[in-house]
């Protein structure tokens, strides 16, 4: 058992830890959906750690203090991406906790891990749980407890690894983005791979460039969850476009890094600012990288700059994933000039769209968004040269637009945000006119229709500043909440007055799950009072979530 760590042993631990992450960087990339689905966490962590490994490999039997100092400086300067910067913070805090020691035992190791976690949480203004921060914190807490019983370094590090594994499995439930993708946190997984590489070196198995080579016994198996399906995410879920990183020299030491952090929070998110006596390292996601760099220049000359388009990175991942499945695709040969794909939920709505000429239906809507691959498969199944896609939900438009360039067919995505807009677009279609005229007419029809929706609250909540109680009926007009009430008739009356008037000519009431035709007639009568000359029809849609969807033209 290795009871203590000296400078040479720490050097070997860092080199082997970096090699372990490098060996599995693609697996880490394949889990990366948070904070944005750009699939580069493994690469960023590997580059960050290898910066330290390179510098340490040049040293011959360094003291522990010197090895820690060199590693901390190297990871700070070499840090890339959100995960890389946080990893650098963990090591800088680790080095701070043990800088005055000639050797470290398990208690010192636990203290170093704890200091690293404190440094990382301090630098991240809005730390999110279910990330590398959570995994490292739980790991450090376990190390502290283990050190109380035995200050042997091997036992303390193994306890940290085992606790980190448990914490990693829990990240899926802690973070909604990870839960949507069905994966564990990429950074947290990478952190465990790093710790296991360090453990292998600590136990004397140095010289292994990949600690996960066949036949090498691992102290604790690390197995990621199923790989993330990047098609579950669209570029609209990336709030800011550019991952911006830079190192500024601290020429003006009077300027506070906290002020820089505060400024960056105003123009972006995922802000991490790290500083020492010589430099400031910055990571931020923003739409205005020029402003971030300009603010950094106030502190001193920029020593390095990296700006990456995260939307483009996500698109590339999606294209790659779809290309891999091309062999499984079945593309229907064109039998007609025009074809249609529509997204909707409910047997009745599917029948209505089919009656209007839609060839392929994709099940989806509010709270159940289909993936890009789902939409592409429907396009493939449509036997037409030109395929119109009706997303019928604002959250599905992006996925539809991503599917379009992946098809060999000519695809036109109409920006339908509601079911009524999709129905009106179909009614405006004319098979005897050309594509440009049809697209223009259908787009105009979308703009001319108003959409009403009635649902009820399943639990107490707050929406757009309104306090909503469980069981309240809710009325929305064109997506905006306009009224809530315990009485159904009051909600219907309010919605009817908002949507319909004497200029309304055609109204459709679509009733879904939990509603019936008799109650739908009550809704129609309320609308008729506001629009006396309008033609009104009642249709069974069978849609979930919204008891009634109302189309007013």
N, C-alpha and C positions, 0 to 999 in steps of 0.2 A: 504493500500500500504506500502511495506517495503522500506522506503526511504534510510536507511543505512544498512550496513553489519558490524557486529562485529565478534569476533573470534568464538563464539559458532555457530552463524548462518553460517559462512563460513564452519565450520566443517561439519555441517549438509548438506550443499549444496554439498560438495565433496563426502560425503558418499552416498547421494541419486543419484548423478550423476554417480558414479561408479556402483551403483546397476542397474541403467537404462541401461548402456552399457552392463553389465553382462547379463541382461535379454534378450537383443537383439543381443548378440554376434554372433549367428548363422546366423542371417539375414545379419549382416555386413560381415561375412565370405563369404556368398554367392554372394557378389558383388565384391570380391577382385581379380582383374585381373592385377592391376598396383601397383608397378613397375614390379611384376612378378605374374603370375596366380597361387598362391600357397594357396589361401583360408584361411589365418590365421589372417587377420587384426582384426577381432572382438575379437579373443582370446587374441591377443597381447595387444590391447587397454584395455581390461578388466583386464588382469593381471597387467598392468602398473598402472591403476587407483586404483585398489584394494590394491596395495601396500601402497598408500597414505591413503585410507579409513581405513585400519587396524591400522595404526599408529595414525590417528586422533581419532579413536574410543576409544583409551586408555586415551585420554585427557579430563579433566573435566574443562569446561568453560575456554578454553585457550584465551589468548589475540589474536587479529587479527595477529599481527606480528609473534607470536610464531606458530600459526596454519599455516600461510603461509610458514614459515621456515621449519616446519616438513613436510608439503605436498610437497614442492619443492624438498627436499632431498630424500623423499621416492619415488617419481615418477622417479627421476633420477636413483636411484639404482635399482628400479624395472622395468625400461623400457625394453620392449621386441619388437623386430621387428622394421622396418622402421617407421611404424605408431605410435608405442609406444614411440620411442625415440622422434619423432616430437611432440607428445602430451606432453611429459615431458618438452620439450623446451618451449612450449606454457605456461605451468604452472610455469616454472622457471622465465620466463620473467614477467609473471603476478605477481608473488610474489615480484620480484625486483621492480616493479612499485608501489607496495603498502606496502612495508616492514616497513616503518616508521610511518604508520598510526595506530591509535587505533580503528578507525571506518572508513568505506569507503562509500562515496555516489556514485551516478550514474556517476559523472565525474571521480572519482577515479577508478571506475570499468572500464570505457571506456579506461582510460589511461593504466590500467593493461592489458587489452586485447590487446591494441596496442603494449605495451612492449613485450608481449608474441610473437606476430607475428614477431616483429623485431628480437627477439632472434632466432626464428625458421629459418627465412630466412638467417640470418647470419651464422648459423651452417651448412646449406645445401649448398654445393659448387655450385651445379647446380640445383637450384630449378625448378621443373616442374609445369606449370600451369594446372589447371583442377584437383587439388588434395586438400587434407586437408589444404595445405598452402593457396590456393586461397580462399577456403570457410572461413577460419579463418580471412584472411585479409579483405575480404568484410564485414564480420560480425563486425570486430573491427571498420572499417570505419563508419558503420551505427551506432554503439554505440556512437562514438564521436559526430556525428551529432545530435543524439537524446539527448545527455547530454547537448548540447548547448541550447536546448529548455526546458528541464526539467531534473534535477539531481536526480530524483527518480530512485532508483536501479531497481525496477520492470519494469518500462517503458524502461529503457536503455537496460536491458537484453532481454526483449521481442523484441525490435527493432533489436537487434543483431541476435536473432533467426530467425526472419522473413527474414532478409537480407541473412542470411546463407542458408535458404531454396531456395531462388532464385538463389544464386550462385551455390548451389549443382546441380540444374537442368541443369545449363549451362556447368557443367564439362564434360558431355557426348560429346559435340561438341568441347570442348577445347582440349581434350586428344584423340589422334587417337586410342589408345589401348582401351579406354572406349567406343569409338564410334563403334569399331569393335565388341565389346561384347554387345553393346546396354544397358549399365548400367551407373549409376552415380558412383562417386568415393566412395569407401568403407570407407576410412578414413574420408572424408568429412561428410558422412552420420553418422558415429560414433560420430563425433564431435557435430553434431546437437542433437543427442540422449543425449549426455553428458550435453549440455547446457539446454535442456528441463528438465532433471532430476534436475539440479541445480535450475531451475526456480520453479519447484514444491516445493522444499524445501524453497526457498525464499518466496513463498506465504503462508508458514505455514503448508503445508501438509507433515510434516516430519513423519517418521516411515514407509513409503511405501517402501518395498524392491524392488518392481518393479513399476515404475511410469506408466507403460502401462497395468496395470491390467484392466480387463473388468469393465466398469462402471466409471473409473476414467477419468474425463474430462481433455483433454490435451490442453495446451495453443495454440499449433500450430501442426497440424497433420504432421507427418513425414512419408512419404511412399516411399520406395525405388522403383526404376524402376524394370522391370522384372529381375529375377536372371540371372547371367552370365552363358553362355554356355561354360564351360571350355573346351569342345571338339573343340571349335573354335581355340584353341591355342595348339601348340605342344611344347615339351621340347626344341626344337631348338630355340624357341623365348626367352628362359631364357639364357641370355648372360653368366652369371657366375653361378656356381653350388651351392656354399655354402653361406648361410646367417651366417655371423660370428659376434658375439657380445662378448665383454668383458669389464670388469671394471679393470682398472689399478690404483694402488695406486700412488699418485704423490710424490714419494720419491725424485725424482730429479726435483725440481721446476724450474730449469734453462732451462730445455728442453721445447721448445715451442710446444703446442698442434697443432699449425698450420703446423708445420713440419710433424707431424704424419698424419694429414689430407692430406697433399700433397703427402706423400708416399703411403697412401692407395688408392688415386685416380689413382696412377700408376699401381696398381695391381687389381683394381676392380671398381665397381660403387656403386651408392646409398650410398655414404659415409656420415655419420653424426658423428661428434665428439663434445662431450659436456664435459666441465670441470668445476670444482670449486677448492677450495683451497686444497681439500683432494684427489679427484679422477678424473679420465678421463673415460668417458663412450664412447664406440666406437660401431658403426654399419657399416658393409660393406658387399657387395656381391662380392665374389672372388672365384677363382679356387685354391688359395693357402692360406688357412686359417692359415697354419703354419707360413708363412711369416708375416701375419698380427699380430699374437700373439707374434712372435719374436720381432717385432718392438715395440709392446706395452710393452714388458718386459724391454725395455730400460728406460722407465719412472718410473718403479717400479713393485713390485710383482702384479700378476694378482689375483684379489679378486673373480672374477667369470668369467666363460667362457661358451658360448653356440654356437655350430656349428650345423646347420641343412642343409640337402640336399634338396634344393628347387625343383630340378627335380623329386626327389622321392615323395615329397609332392604333386606336380602336378599330377604325375602318380596315386597316391592314390585317389585324387579327381576325376580323370577321371574314374578310375575303379569303384568308388562308384556311380558316376552318371550313368554309363552304366549299372551297376547291378540293379539300380532302374527301368530301362526301359526294363529289360530282359523279363518281362511278355508280352510285346508288340511285341517281336521279332517273326518272322516267318522264320524258318530255313528249307530250301529245302533239302529233303533227297537226299543222293548221288545216282546219276544214272550213273556217269562216274568216272573214276579214277582221271582225271585231269580236271580243270576248270580255267577260266580266268576272271579277273576283270581289266578293263582299265579305266583310267581317261582321258577325252578329251572333248573339246567343239567344236560343229559344227556337223551338220547332216551328212555331207559327211565323216568326220573322223569316226564317229560312225559306219557308214556303212562299211568303210574299215576294221576297227577292227573286226566287226561282220563277215565279209567275211573271215578273218584270223582265226576265231575260238573263239573270245572273247564272253563269255556268258553274262556278265553284264557290262554295261557302267555306269560310274559316271560322271555327267557333272561338268567340272571344268578345271582349267588351270591357266594361267597367270592372276592375279588380281581377280580370283574367285576360291579360294581354298576350296575344300569340307571339311567337318568336319570328325572327326574320326567315328562318328556315321553314316554318309553317306556311308563311305567306308565299315563299318561293315555290314550295311544293304545289300550292293551289294554282299559281301562275303556270307552272309546268303542266298541270293537268288540264288546263284550259285550251281547247283545240282552236286557237285563233292566232292570226299574225300580230294583231295589236290587242293588248290586254289592258283594260281599265281596272284599277284597284280602288275600292271604296273602303277605307279604314274604319270610318264611322265612329271614331273615337280619337281625341287629340293625342292620347298616349300611344297610339298605334301608327300614326302617320310616319314617324321616323323609321320604324321597323319596315314599313312598306317601301319607303324610299331607299332603304338599304338593300332590299330584295331586288329592286328594279334593275340595277346594273349587273346583277348576277345571272339574269335570264338572257337567253338567246333571242327571245321575243322582244318586240317593242312594247314597253310598259309605260303606262301613264298613270301616275298616282294622283287621284283627285283629293283635295284636302277636306274630306268630309269628316266633321267632328262629332256628328250625331247620326242616329238612325234616320230621322226625318230628312236630313240633308242627303243621305245616301239614296233614299227612296225618290226624292225630288230630282236628283241627278239622273237616275234611271229613267224617270218619266220624260226628261228633257232630251234623251238620246234619240237620234234619228239615223237609222242605218243607211240612208240614201245620201248623206252629206259627208264631206271629207273630215279627216281627223281634227284639223284646226277649228273648224266650225263647231264640231261636236264638243270639243274640249271647252270652247268659249261658252257655248249654250249651257252646258252642264255646270260650269263654274258659276255662271249667273244664277242658275236655279238654286244652287247651294246658298248663295248670298241672300236669296229672296225668301227663304223659309225661316220661321221661328220655331224653337223647340222648347217644349215644356216637359217637366218630369215630376212625378210624385213618388215619394218613397217614405219610409218611416225609420226612426232612430232605433237601432238595436241596443244602444247603451247611452248613458249620459256623455255628452261631449261638448266641445266648443267649435264652431265653424264660422269663419268670417265675422268674428266678434259677437256671435250669438250663442247664448247658453241653450243647449238642446237637451231635453230630458228623454230618457228611454220611453219609447212608445209614441213620441210626438210624430205627427205627419209633417213632411217637409216638402215644400214646393220650390222648384228651380226653374228659372226662365233663362234660356240660353246659357246654362251653366252657372248662373248666379242664384244663390239662395235668397228668396224674396219673402218667405213666410214659413213659420212653424206654428202648429196648433194641435191641441189634443183632439179637436173635432175635424173630421175629414171634410165635412161640407164647407167649413170656413177656409180651409186650405184650397179647395177646389174653386171657390168663389174668387179668392184673391188671385189665383193663377189665371183664371179665365179673364178677369179684368185686365191683367197685365199683358196677355198674349193676343187676345182677339178684340176686334172692333168692327165697325160697319164696312171697312174696306176689305176685310178678310173674305176670301172667296171659297177656299177649300180647306177643311179641317179633318184630320184623321186622329182618332183616339185608339191607341194600341194598348191593350191590357195584358199584363203578364202574370207571373206567379203571385198567388195570394189575392188576386182580384177576380171578378166575375163579370159577365156581360151585363147583368142587372145594375151593378154599381157603375159600370162603364157608361151606362145610359144616363146616370145622374151627372157624370162628368160632361157628357155630350150636351145635356140640357143646359148646364151652366154656361157652356161655351156658346150655345145657340142664342142665349139671351144677350150676349155681347156682340154677336155677329149674326144678326137676324137673316141676312141673305146668303150666308155661307152654306155650302153643301157639306154635311158632316157624315162620316162613316166610321163604324166601329170595327176594329180588327183584332183578332186574337194573336198576340205575339209570343206569349210564353216566356218572355225575357225575365231573368233574375234581377235582383237589386231594385229596379224601378217598377212599381206596381202599374204605373201608367206612363206612357210616352206619348206626347201630343205634338202633332205637326200642324202648323198654321201657315197657310200661304195667302 
